[in-house]
């Protein structure tokens, strides 16, 4: 998944991200603004995950979003 595309279409992807990680508030999603590292950090903080686990979840999300 090309994150430049996600950043450009963040409003579309925001709903998918919210469905995947419901603890992320709209305000947090606005701050993320499609930036992959920001997303990982917010997931890590909201769910108490390690960096590696947050990376795995984002990678899985990328794989699903490609389809």
Number of C-alpha atoms within 10 A of each C-alpha: 13 8 13 12 11 17 17 12 13 20 14 11 17 19 14 14 17 14 11 13 15 13 13 18 13 13 8 13 20 12 13 19 18 22 15 16 13 15 21 23 16 22 23 18 14 14 12 11 16 14 14 11 14 21 19 13 18 19 14 11 15 14 11 10 11 8 6
